[in-house]
Amino acid sequence: HSLLPKIIGGRLRKGFKAFGQKMNGFYTQEANVVGVESRTSSPINIPRKDNLEHPEIEGLFPCGEGGGYAGGIVSAAMDGERCAEAAIQKLQH
């Protein structure tokens, strides 16, 4: 309550309460907010071919948020898995 402006704290409390009504057990008297996460998408996109490999640097598979192919932890994990599978394919051939 003391760290955020009232307008932000109040909106967070309302949002948590509303979400708690949809997700049973999320909103309790014991719950604490210990941090805030924010994200932005990468301003660049490292090129890659259909096989996910960089077009000019053999063996480089740009992926995830840093490569410009994801916008969050789940999509980054999924893209990383795809790139790992593509790298395995390349090594097997």
Secondary structure, DSSP 8 states (H G I E B T S, - for coil): --SS-HHHHHHHHHHHHHHHHHSTTSS-TT------------S------TTSS-SSSTT----HHHHTS-SSHHHHHHHHHHHHHHHHHHHH-
